[in-house]
Structure formats: structure tokens, C-alpha cells
Amino acid sequence: MLNLGPKTIQWLAKIHVHSQADICRIGPCQVYRQLLDVGYEPNLNLLYGLLGAAMAVDWKLIAEQYRSGQLDDVVASIQDLLPTK
């Protein structure tokens, strides 16, 4: 899957996410939440990767959109889940 490395692919398999279609069906934020719920510690870059995978775009474009404020609603919806700095 675009943007997702072998470790992430393994994590996703543990929660029965095996394809871009699965990410789209479940939703990138919900997939991120599920990873947290089973004990993984994904960072914000993984959220970018999941969003990019769902939209079939490079995760760096997602990160740039975040920096420009275009993803504020997405991040706000999972703010309580994000790791603290």
C-alpha cells in the first residue's frame, strides 16, 4: 500500500486491514484509533500515511496540507489520541 512500510503493514494486518479499500471503508482516523486501541504507538506521520493511502497520494502532500491547516478538522477529531510531545 502506498505510503506504508513493512512494520505498518504488519500492524494493520493485526487489525484486519489489508488494502487501500479497507482503509477507505473503515476510515483512516478510525484505523489509527484501532491501532492505538490494540496497544501500538503510531505517530502523526502514520496518520499522514493512512490519509495518503486512502487518497492514493504521497504522505508528504498530506503533511504539507496539515502544516497549512487544511487537515485541522481531521486532527481535531483524534486530538485526544495523538502522542504528546
N, CA, C and O atoms as CSV, one atom per row, in Angstrom:
chain,resi,resn,atom,element,x,y,z
A,1,MET,N,N,0.836,-1.178,0.000
A,1,MET,CA,C,0.000,0.000,0.000
A,1,MET,C,C,0.881,1.242,0.000
A,1,MET,O,O,1.918,1.286,0.662
A,2,LEU,N,N,0.460,2.230,-0.739
A,2,LEU,CA,C,1.191,3.476,-0.850
A,2,LEU,C,C,1.405,4.093,0.530
A,2,LEU,O,O,0.481,4.147,1.343
A,3,ASN,N,N,2.624,4.558,0.789
A,3,ASN,CA,C,2.999,5.283,1.998
A,3,ASN,C,C,3.254,4.416,3.228
A,3,ASN,O,O,3.718,4.934,4.244
A,4,LEU,N,N,2.974,3.148,3.173
A,4,LEU,CA,C,3.021,2.323,4.370
A,4,LEU,C,C,4.131,1.282,4.263
A,4,LEU,O,O,4.184,0.496,3.317
A,5,GLY,N,N,5.013,1.298,5.254
A,5,GLY,CA,C,6.139,0.377,5.263
A,5,GLY,C,C,5.779,-0.975,5.837
A,5,GLY,O,O,4.644,-1.200,6.255
A,6,PRO,N,N,6.761,-1.888,5.855
A,6,PRO,CA,C,6.508,-3.265,6.296
A,6,PRO,C,C,5.998,-3.361,7.732
A,6,PRO,O,O,5.119,-4.173,8.020
A,7,LYS,N,N,6.532,-2.552,8.626
A,7,LYS,CA,C,6.086,-2.600,10.018
A,7,LYS,C,C,4.621,-2.178,10.124
A,7,LYS,O,O,3.834,-2.813,10.826
A,8,THR,N,N,4.269,-1.122,9.435
A,8,THR,CA,C,2.881,-0.658,9.449
A,8,THR,C,C,1.958,-1.693,8.831
A,8,THR,O,O,0.855,-1.921,9.329
A,9,ILE,N,N,2.399,-2.318,7.751
A,9,ILE,CA,C,1.591,-3.369,7.108
A,9,ILE,C,C,1.325,-4.500,8.110
A,9,ILE,O,O,0.218,-5.036,8.158
A,10,GLN,N,N,2.322,-4.856,8.899
A,10,GLN,CA,C,2.142,-5.895,9.929
A,10,GLN,C,C,1.137,-5.442,10.981
A,10,GLN,O,O,0.255,-6.207,11.373
A,11,TRP,N,N,1.269,-4.206,11.433
A,11,TRP,CA,C,0.323,-3.679,12.423
A,11,TRP,C,C,-1.098,-3.721,11.874
A,11,TRP,O,O,-2.027,-4.144,12.561
A,12,LEU,N,N,-1.259,-3.275,10.625
A,12,LEU,CA,C,-2.582,-3.240,10.019
A,12,LEU,C,C,-3.172,-4.639,9.881
A,12,LEU,O,O,-4.372,-4.832,10.077
A,13,ALA,N,N,-2.344,-5.599,9.549
A,13,ALA,CA,C,-2.829,-6.983,9.430
A,13,ALA,C,C,-3.403,-7.474,10.755
A,13,ALA,O,O,-4.368,-8.239,10.769
A,14,LYS,N,N,-2.816,-7.040,11.864
A,14,LYS,CA,C,-3.300,-7.460,13.188
A,14,LYS,C,C,-4.705,-6.939,13.467
A,14,LYS,O,O,-5.435,-7.514,14.275
A,15,ILE,N,N,-5.085,-5.851,12.800
A,15,ILE,CA,C,-6.446,-5.339,12.980
A,15,ILE,C,C,-7.302,-5.598,11.735
A,15,ILE,O,O,-8.347,-4.977,11.541
A,16,HIS,N,N,-6.839,-6.519,10.906
A,16,HIS,CA,C,-7.575,-6.991,9.722
A,16,HIS,C,C,-7.777,-5.908,8.659
A,16,HIS,O,O,-8.823,-5.841,8.014
A,17,VAL,N,N,-6.769,-5.075,8.492
A,17,VAL,CA,C,-6.749,-4.075,7.425
A,17,VAL,C,C,-5.660,-4.513,6.458
A,17,VAL,O,O,-4.480,-4.536,6.806
A,18,HIS,N,N,-6.067,-4.860,5.237
A,18,HIS,CA,C,-5.139,-5.468,4.283
A,18,HIS,C,C,-5.021,-4.721,2.956
A,18,HIS,O,O,-4.236,-5.118,2.095
A,19,SER,N,N,-5.790,-3.642,2.781
A,19,SER,CA,C,-5.788,-2.976,1.480
A,19,SER,C,C,-6.197,-1.514,1.613
A,19,SER,O,O,-6.687,-1.072,2.652
A,20,GLN,N,N,-5.981,-0.785,0.530
A,20,GLN,CA,C,-6.444,0.597,0.461
A,20,GLN,C,C,-7.962,0.631,0.640
A,20,GLN,O,O,-8.491,1.525,1.301
A,21,ALA,N,N,-8.650,-0.329,0.060
A,21,ALA,CA,C,-10.106,-0.381,0.192
A,21,ALA,C,C,-10.526,-0.527,1.654
A,21,ALA,O,O,-11.510,0.074,2.087
A,22,ASP,N,N,-9.774,-1.331,2.412
A,22,ASP,CA,C,-10.076,-1.477,3.845
A,22,ASP,C,C,-9.909,-0.145,4.570
A,22,ASP,O,O,-10.746,0.229,5.391
A,23,ILE,N,N,-8.826,0.571,4.264
A,23,ILE,CA,C,-8.593,1.871,4.900
A,23,ILE,C,C,-9.716,2.840,4.553
A,23,ILE,O,O,-10.196,3.574,5.416
A,24,CYS,N,N,-10.129,2.842,3.307
A,24,CYS,CA,C,-11.220,3.723,2.879
A,24,CYS,C,C,-12.540,3.334,3.541
A,24,CYS,O,O,-13.303,4.199,3.972
A,25,ARG,N,N,-12.805,2.040,3.619
A,25,ARG,CA,C,-14.062,1.559,4.201
A,25,ARG,C,C,-14.151,1.903,5.682
A,25,ARG,O,O,-15.189,2.360,6.160
A,26,ILE,N,N,-13.063,1.683,6.401
A,26,ILE,CA,C,-13.037,1.915,7.843
A,26,ILE,C,C,-12.824,3.398,8.140
A,26,ILE,O,O,-13.405,3.946,9.076
A,27,GLY,N,N,-11.993,4.029,7.336
A,27,GLY,CA,C,-11.632,5.432,7.540
A,27,GLY,C,C,-10.262,5.527,8.180
A,27,GLY,O,O,-9.988,4.832,9.158
A,28,PRO,N,N,-9.391,6.380,7.644
A,28,PRO,CA,C,-8.025,6.483,8.157
A,28,PRO,C,C,-7.944,6.821,9.645
A,28,PRO,O,O,-7.112,6.265,10.363
A,29,CYS,N,N,-8.796,7.720,10.107
A,29,CYS,CA,C,-8.760,8.085,11.530
A,29,CYS,C,C,-9.190,6.926,12.412
A,29,CYS,O,O,-8.627,6.713,13.485
A,30,GLN,N,N,-10.186,6.179,11.959
A,30,GLN,CA,C,-10.634,5.019,12.734
A,30,GLN,C,C,-9.569,3.922,12.731
A,30,GLN,O,O,-9.374,3.257,13.748
A,31,VAL,N,N,-8.889,3.723,11.624
A,31,VAL,CA,C,-7.784,2.756,11.583
A,31,VAL,C,C,-6.705,3.178,12.579
A,31,VAL,O,O,-6.186,2.349,13.326
A,32,TYR,N,N,-6.373,4.458,12.588
A,32,TYR,CA,C,-5.387,4.990,13.537
A,32,TYR,C,C,-5.846,4.711,14.970
A,32,TYR,O,O,-5.060,4.261,15.804
A,33,ARG,N,N,-7.109,4.979,15.245
A,33,ARG,CA,C,-7.679,4.742,16.577
A,33,ARG,C,C,-7.584,3.251,16.945
A,33,ARG,O,O,-7.240,2.912,18.077
A,34,GLN,N,N,-7.887,2.375,15.997
A,34,GLN,CA,C,-7.817,0.936,16.261
A,34,GLN,C,C,-6.392,0.503,16.591
A,34,GLN,O,O,-6.181,-0.336,17.466
A,35,LEU,N,N,-5.414,1.077,15.888
A,35,LEU,CA,C,-4.020,0.752,16.189
A,35,LEU,C,C,-3.677,1.143,17.626
A,35,LEU,O,O,-3.000,0.399,18.335
A,36,LEU,N,N,-4.146,2.306,18.041
A,36,LEU,CA,C,-3.918,2.729,19.425
A,36,LEU,C,C,-4.630,1.797,20.404
A,36,LEU,O,O,-4.074,1.429,21.439
A,37,ASP,N,N,-5.853,1.424,20.071
A,37,ASP,CA,C,-6.655,0.576,20.954
A,37,ASP,C,C,-6.023,-0.788,21.212
A,37,ASP,O,O,-6.215,-1.372,22.279
A,38,VAL,N,N,-5.269,-1.297,20.236
A,38,VAL,CA,C,-4.640,-2.614,20.436
A,38,VAL,C,C,-3.226,-2.509,20.997
A,38,VAL,O,O,-2.533,-3.514,21.152
A,39,GLY,N,N,-2.802,-1.270,21.301
A,39,GLY,CA,C,-1.542,-1.113,22.001
A,39,GLY,C,C,-0.361,-0.606,21.199
A,39,GLY,O,O,0.725,-0.434,21.752
A,40,TYR,N,N,-0.545,-0.361,19.911
A,40,TYR,CA,C,0.540,0.218,19.132
A,40,TYR,C,C,0.649,1.701,19.454
A,40,TYR,O,O,-0.289,2.302,19.978
A,41,GLU,N,N,1.796,2.288,19.137
A,41,GLU,CA,C,2.021,3.704,19.395
A,41,GLU,C,C,2.369,4.428,18.095
A,41,GLU,O,O,3.508,4.853,17.901
A,42,PRO,N,N,1.384,4.564,17.208
A,42,PRO,CA,C,1.654,5.241,15.944
A,42,PRO,C,C,1.879,6.728,16.158
A,42,PRO,O,O,1.330,7.324,17.085
A,43,ASN,N,N,2.694,7.321,15.290
A,43,ASN,CA,C,2.926,8.756,15.375
A,43,ASN,C,C,2.086,9.480,14.319
A,43,ASN,O,O,1.354,8.857,13.550
A,44,LEU,N,N,2.209,10.787,14.303
A,44,LEU,CA,C,1.422,11.577,13.368
A,44,LEU,C,C,1.766,11.260,11.917
A,44,LEU,O,O,0.902,11.355,11.045
A,45,ASN,N,N,3.011,10.884,11.645
A,45,ASN,CA,C,3.376,10.506,10.269
A,45,ASN,C,C,2.585,9.298,9.791
A,45,ASN,O,O,2.278,9.193,8.604
A,46,LEU,N,N,2.251,8.383,10.702
A,46,LEU,CA,C,1.433,7.240,10.294
A,46,LEU,C,C,0.034,7.704,9.921
A,46,LEU,O,O,-0.559,7.189,8.973
A,47,LEU,N,N,-0.496,8.667,10.655
A,47,LEU,CA,C,-1.800,9.212,10.267
A,47,LEU,C,C,-1.721,9.819,8.872
A,47,LEU,O,O,-2.613,9.606,8.050
A,48,TYR,N,N,-0.652,10.579,8.599
A,48,TYR,CA,C,-0.471,11.131,7.256
A,48,TYR,C,C,-0.422,10.003,6.224
A,48,TYR,O,O,-1.028,10.098,5.157
A,49,GLY,N,N,0.302,8.942,6.554
A,49,GLY,CA,C,0.416,7.810,5.640
A,49,GLY,C,C,-0.927,7.157,5.363
A,49,GLY,O,O,-1.230,6.810,4.221
A,50,LEU,N,N,-1.735,6.987,6.408
A,50,LEU,CA,C,-3.066,6.387,6.235
A,50,LEU,C,C,-3.972,7.283,5.400
A,50,LEU,O,O,-4.692,6.808,4.522
A,51,LEU,N,N,-3.929,8.580,5.680
A,51,LEU,CA,C,-4.731,9.515,4.877
A,51,LEU,C,C,-4.274,9.494,3.425
A,51,LEU,O,O,-5.096,9.473,2.510
A,52,GLY,N,N,-2.953,9.499,3.216
A,52,GLY,CA,C,-2.421,9.441,1.860
A,52,GLY,C,C,-2.764,8.143,1.161
A,52,GLY,O,O,-3.089,8.137,-0.026
A,53,ALA,N,N,-2.692,7.032,1.901
A,53,ALA,CA,C,-3.043,5.731,1.310
A,53,ALA,C,C,-4.506,5.714,0.877
A,53,ALA,O,O,-4.841,5.189,-0.185
A,54,ALA,N,N,-5.362,6.282,1.695
A,54,ALA,CA,C,-6.787,6.304,1.359
A,54,ALA,C,C,-7.056,7.142,0.108
A,54,ALA,O,O,-7.947,6.829,-0.681
A,55,MET,N,N,-6.273,8.211,-0.060
A,55,MET,CA,C,-6.478,9.102,-1.197
A,55,MET,C,C,-5.529,8.826,-2.352
A,55,MET,O,O,-5.582,9.503,-3.379
A,56,ALA,N,N,-4.650,7.822,-2.187
A,56,ALA,CA,C,-3.668,7.457,-3.209
A,56,ALA,C,C,-2.767,8.636,-3.574
A,56,ALA,O,O,-2.497,8.893,-4.748
A,57,VAL,N,N,-2.304,9.354,-2.527
A,57,VAL,CA,C,-1.343,10.432,-2.732
A,57,VAL,C,C,-0.187,10.253,-1.756
A,57,VAL,O,O,-0.321,9.575,-0.738
A,58,ASP,N,N,0.936,10.858,-2.073
A,58,ASP,CA,C,2.112,10.766,-1.228
A,58,ASP,C,C,1.839,11.382,0.138
A,58,ASP,O,O,1.221,12.442,0.232
A,59,TRP,N,N,2.294,10.727,1.183
A,59,TRP,CA,C,2.052,11.211,2.547
A,59,TRP,C,C,2.642,12.594,2.778
A,59,TRP,O,O,2.159,13.331,3.638
A,60,LYS,N,N,3.677,12.963,2.026
A,60,LYS,CA,C,4.287,14.280,2.210
A,60,LYS,C,C,3.325,15.395,1.810
A,60,LYS,O,O,3.374,16.489,2.373
A,61,LEU,N,N,2.454,15.125,0.847
A,61,LEU,CA,C,1.433,16.111,0.483
A,61,LEU,C,C,0.439,16.285,1.621
A,61,LEU,O,O,-0.032,17.393,1.879
A,62,ILE,N,N,0.124,15.191,2.297
A,62,ILE,CA,C,-0.782,15.262,3.442
A,62,ILE,C,C,-0.131,16.079,4.553
A,62,ILE,O,O,-0.773,16.939,5.157
A,63,ALA,N,N,1.148,15.807,4.819
A,63,ALA,CA,C,1.859,16.545,5.855
A,63,ALA,C,C,1.875,18.046,5.533
A,63,ALA,O,O,1.717,18.876,6.428
A,64,GLU,N,N,2.063,18.383,4.276
A,64,GLU,CA,C,2.060,19.788,3.872
A,64,GLU,C,C,0.675,20.402,4.080
A,64,GLU,O,O,0.563,21.545,4.525
A,65,GLN,N,N,-0.367,19.656,3.764
A,65,GLN,CA,C,-1.725,20.152,3.986
A,65,GLN,C,C,-1.969,20.388,5.476
A,65,GLN,O,O,-2.608,21.366,5.864
A,66,TYR,N,N,-1.456,19.489,6.294
A,66,TYR,CA,C,-1.598,19.653,7.739
A,66,TYR,C,C,-0.913,20.940,8.193
A,66,TYR,O,O,-1.476,21.722,8.960
A,67,ARG,N,N,0.295,21.142,7.712
A,67,ARG,CA,C,1.033,22.344,8.105
A,67,ARG,C,C,0.315,23.606,7.639
A,67,ARG,O,O,0.430,24.654,8.275
A,68,SER,N,N,-0.414,23.518,6.550
A,68,SER,CA,C,-1.130,24.697,6.049
A,68,SER,C,C,-2.530,24.803,6.645
A,68,SER,O,O,-3.279,25.713,6.290
A,69,GLY,N,N,-2.894,23.895,7.539
A,69,GLY,CA,C,-4.165,23.990,8.240
A,69,GLY,C,C,-5.340,23.292,7.583
A,69,GLY,O,O,-6.448,23.341,8.116
A,70,GLN,N,N,-5.139,22.648,6.449
A,70,GLN,CA,C,-6.243,22.029,5.731
A,70,GLN,C,C,-6.757,20.756,6.399
A,70,GLN,O,O,-7.856,20.298,6.085
A,71,LEU,N,N,-5.984,20.183,7.308
A,71,LEU,CA,C,-6.416,18.955,7.980
A,71,LEU,C,C,-6.802,19.195,9.434
A,71,LEU,O,O,-6.869,18.250,10.219
A,72,ASP,N,N,-7.054,20.436,9.796
A,72,ASP,CA,C,-7.356,20.752,11.189
A,72,ASP,C,C,-8.537,19.941,11.725
A,72,ASP,O,O,-8.496,19.475,12.864
A,73,ASP,N,N,-9.580,19.768,10.927
A,73,ASP,CA,C,-10.752,19.014,11.380
A,73,ASP,C,C,-10.421,17.550,11.623
A,73,ASP,O,O,-10.902,16.950,12.583
A,74,VAL,N,N,-9.597,16.974,10.751
A,74,VAL,CA,C,-9.205,15.575,10.908
A,74,VAL,C,C,-8.408,15.398,12.195
A,74,VAL,O,O,-8.695,14.508,12.996
A,75,VAL,N,N,-7.422,16.236,12.385
A,75,VAL,CA,C,-6.575,16.125,13.565
A,75,VAL,C,C,-7.385,16.419,14.828
A,75,VAL,O,O,-7.198,15.753,15.847
A,76,ALA,N,N,-8.266,17.393,14.776
A,76,ALA,CA,C,-9.091,17.715,15.940
A,76,ALA,C,C,-9.954,16.536,16.349
A,76,ALA,O,O,-10.231,16.349,17.534
A,77,SER,N,N,-10.384,15.733,15.372
A,77,SER,CA,C,-11.255,14.600,15.686
A,77,SER,C,C,-10.538,13.489,16.447
A,77,SER,O,O,-11.176,12.647,17.079
A,78,ILE,N,N,-9.208,13.494,16.381
A,78,ILE,CA,C,-8.458,12.455,17.103
A,78,ILE,C,C,-7.409,13.065,18.022
A,78,ILE,O,O,-6.478,12.376,18.440
A,79,GLN,N,N,-7.545,14.333,18.336
A,79,GLN,CA,C,-6.540,15.046,19.129
A,79,GLN,C,C,-6.228,14.314,20.434
A,79,GLN,O,O,-5.070,14.259,20.850
A,80,ASP,N,N,-7.242,13.758,21.078
A,80,ASP,CA,C,-7.028,13.061,22.337
A,80,ASP,C,C,-6.183,11.800,22.184
A,80,ASP,O,O,-5.678,11.265,23.171
A,81,LEU,N,N,-6.032,11.330,20.968
A,81,LEU,CA,C,-5.267,10.097,20.724
A,81,LEU,C,C,-3.824,10.341,20.347
A,81,LEU,O,O,-2.993,9.438,20.447
A,82,LEU,N,N,-3.516,11.556,19.911
A,82,LEU,CA,C,-2.174,11.836,19.414
A,82,LEU,C,C,-1.164,11.837,20.552
A,82,LEU,O,O,-1.464,12.300,21.652
A,83,PRO,N,N,0.035,11.319,20.287
A,83,PRO,CA,C,1.067,11.331,21.315
A,83,PRO,C,C,1.430,12.756,21.701
A,83,PRO,O,O,1.449,13.651,20.856
A,84,THR,N,N,1.712,12.958,22.961
A,84,THR,CA,C,2.139,14.281,23.403
A,84,THR,C,C,3.633,14.414,23.153
A,84,THR,O,O,4.367,13.426,23.156
A,85,LYS,N,N,4.065,15.627,22.941
A,85,LYS,CA,C,5.479,15.864,22.633
A,85,LYS,C,C,6.291,15.922,23.892
A,85,LYS,O,O,7.505,16.114,23.836
